[in-house]
């Protein structure tokens, strides 16, 4: 168990690209605090926490502050996402996808998005929120295409539907690089068990993982990067 006892400050970007500054204070014993300061999330913690406890508490505080900011500004991120999904459904699929709900989730650490073919609900990983809008739209189009062609998996009808989105290849390349970066960060953090979390009890979700859309790019057995172009 690695316990820090000396005051110090560290800075890093979290998985969503948010600048985070962790201030370890010897005077702080049992509480933590968080606030936005000059476009950086500053979290103050007791200096005596273990590395694992510190990371868990900091991640939780960052999420709480973000939710508080969203509520204070009247922003409903999930409602905005659903509105965007309906807009894309009209533009690309003539309203055939008809999603019931679309929301951001934090427990999809091995996939970009998922769609329930039974309930017509879509989930997108919060990791996408720091990425360009056209990349987010690609993942959303991917899940909408599953609702349009629910019996085809990743077959030809599904791919034909998804190809209506104009930047498919660009987005795949972008996400391949992002996937590599996230996996490298997880390995460097040496925190086994955090990368795999349950999707919940919705077993009918068709998931869009980091690997299945990039044949030849990743070796699924070793997680190593292969050739991007043949």
C-alpha positions, 0 to 999 in steps of 0.5 A: 500500500503506497501512502503519501504523507507529504504535501504536494500538487500534481496536474493531469488530463483525465479521460475526458480531457479535463485539466485536473489539479490535485492539491495534497494538504497535510492540514486536511484530514477527512474531507476533500473539496473541488472547484473550477479555477481558471479552466482547471478542476482543482481538488484538495485532498488529505496528504495521507491517502493511498494512491488508489483511494486518492484517484477514486475520490478525485474522480468522484469529486470531478464528476460531482462538480461537473454535474453541479455546473450543468445544473446551475447553467440549466444544461441537460446534456442528455436532452441535448444528446437526444435532440441531436440524435433525432436531428441525425435520424431525420437527416440520415435515416428518414426517422427509421431509427426513432431512439427513445432515449440517448444519454451519456454514461460513465461505466462504458470503459471498453466501448464507445457506445451501445444500443438496446434493440429492444427498448431503443435506448442508446448510451454513449461513453463520457470519454467522447465528450472531449472529442470533436463533434463529428466524432461524437456524431459518428458514434451516434450514427453507428448506434442509430444504424443498429436501430435501423437494421436491428437484425443485421449486426455489423453486416452489409445492410448495417454498413450501408446505413452507416455509410450515409454518415459522411465522415465514417473513415475519418472518425474510425481513424480518430477513434483508433488513435484515441483507443490506443491512447486510453489503453496506454494510459490505463497500462501506465496507471497500473490499476487492474480492475478499473478498465472493466465495469458492468454495463448493467442488466440490459443484456440486449445492448449491441455494443460498439467496442474499441476494437471491433470496428478496426479489423487489422488495427489491433491484435485482440489477444495482446492488445498491441497495435498493428498496421493501420494501412496494409 
